Amino acid sequence: MSYLVKWEPSLIFPGMEGKDKVAFHDWKPERGEIKDHHGHGLAINQDFKWVGIVPKDLSQGNERENRLQEISQTFDISIDEINEKLDQSWVKDDLFIPLKIIESDQAEKVPGVSYQNTKQRYYPLKEAAANLIGYVGKVTKEDLDKNPTLAEGDMIGKSGLEKAFDKKLRGKSGGEILIVDEQGNEKKEIQKVEKEDGKDVQLTIDRYIQKKAFKHLKGKAGSTVVMNPKEGGLYALVSSPAYDPNKMVQGVSQQEYDKYANDKDKPFISRFAAGYAPGSTFKTITASIGLDAKVTYPNKVRKINGLSWQKNKSWGGYSVTRVSNVQNVDMRKALIYSDNIYFAQEALEMGEKTFRNGLDKFIFGEELDLPIAMSPAQISNESTFGSEILLADTAYGQGELSISPIQQATIYSVFQNEGKIVYPKLLDNKSERKTKLAITGSTANKIKNYLSEVVSDPNGTAHSLYNQQHQLAAKTGTAELKMKQGKKGNENSFLLALDTDHDDFLLLSLVENYQAGSSATQLNKSFIDELYEYFQGH
């Protein structure tokens, strides 16, 4: 015996009949935007134009060649690339072949060219915030394998905050399944899921400060962090040099990508999150620990002769060097002249246990609550120094210290907060500030006063920043990337600058392998004046 099914369209879905069809509509969500603390866009959705060709509009023979040449020159696309797109298997004479995305106001009349509207991610600050904000791109096969909720053609965050907040920014797709008649008219809704647009993310970043901080680095390899020292909000996280994230979204050519990838200054590195030896800015911490441990006191004088010193012969060929031959050095002078020997001696007198106990009150080994990949700050490679030389070197910011510019800014926030560390934050979500006591208030204020003298005293290493209209405290730093004792290696230049008028800002800037004339202090001199002006106007 055999059974037969009496076929009817209603077996697919109840209510289907005759020549009805099933229609499916996919609704893509609008991606949330990333904004600064004033609501200015840092990653926005903007209308663009697809430049394209409908092959039949190209004409024939010489006319076709001339038109292709003009398209190539106008839109900076090679003839080979255009021909490659025209030779794709799906191309038909009357179909639109997309070539390149351009900004809407760049669309001009060119024979043979057509335009279609499209919405794209756009980064108004371009290079100035590239390493922080990141960029979006189409999902790859690996992305789809990892995340089954993604679909072919989806745009997702590929780096930076676009990647860190991707789920929130992306939202959820929706769609509907319908029964439609032969003419495509809706007859019945089978299923409907509303799309959910992505949510906006508001940062503590300030667009103006971010742009200016980047501009003042003048393309040198380095980073500048500007922080609200009272609340912890990060106003600027700059890494230089950088790349244009808009090229990544609109289609970066192989030639442009190779230029970035082969750049010796590595524009894809987020230097604000990379670990460095902090150099002489760290002497402020050594001094603070010495004062709180009562091992030293402000007017204790160390008699130092010459520009190099070693504790005894057991140090072999190793000695600590300094720049100025000042004989009677107290803490104030040690900070003004940035005297390595003074701080090496201070740490040796403290001893490793006292020094480390003091450092442990800071943020070493801690993961900061930021949406940025960063190794915790470290004091040394091992849990002990194992040598007096390493203890001495660490005291003036060398040795095996590894602290990112963000972590350095966090550590130095003690001087504007009566000895409390104010933890950094990047989300402008009105959350309670997080603090931790690291040194006493009296010590923090003493060091802050000395740092004001590093600016106001004509012998101070930061005297070039002196402006009688402002109360600025600062400490310069140089960290030598030691090749060998006695041989001059490359040097990284640091600047810590604190507004002591209203505590409006804390700035930490770094320039890698700096050359004469481009130290962090020299590059940021006019930026600091602009910061004062900006905060007075707000």
Secondary structure, DSSP 4 states (H G I P E B T S, - for coil): --------GGGTSTT--TT-EEEEEEEPPPPPPEE-TTS-EEEEEEEEEEEEE-GGGG-SHHHHHHHHHHHHHHHT--HHHHHHHHTSTT--TTS-EEEEEEEGGG----TTEEEEEEEEEE-TTGGGGHHHH--EEE--HHHHHH-TT--TT-EEE-SHHHHHTHHHHH-B-EEEEEEE-TT--EEEEEEEE--BPPPPEEBS--HHHHHHHHHHTTT-SEEEEEE-TTT-BEEEEEEES---HHHHHH---HHHHHHHHT-TT-TTS-GGGS-B--GGGGHHHHHHHHHHTTS--TT--EE--SSEE-SSGGGTT--EE-SS--SEE-HHHHHHHT-HHHHHHHHHHH-HHHHHHHHTTTTTTPPPSSSS--PPPBS-SSSS--SHHHHHHHHTT-TT-BB-HHHHHHHHGGGGTTTEEE--B-B-S-PPP-EEE-S-HHHHHHHHHHHHHHHHSTTSTTGGG--TTS-EEEEEEEEE--SBTTB---EEEEEEEEE-SS---EEEEEETT--TT--HHHHHHHHHHHHHHHHHT-
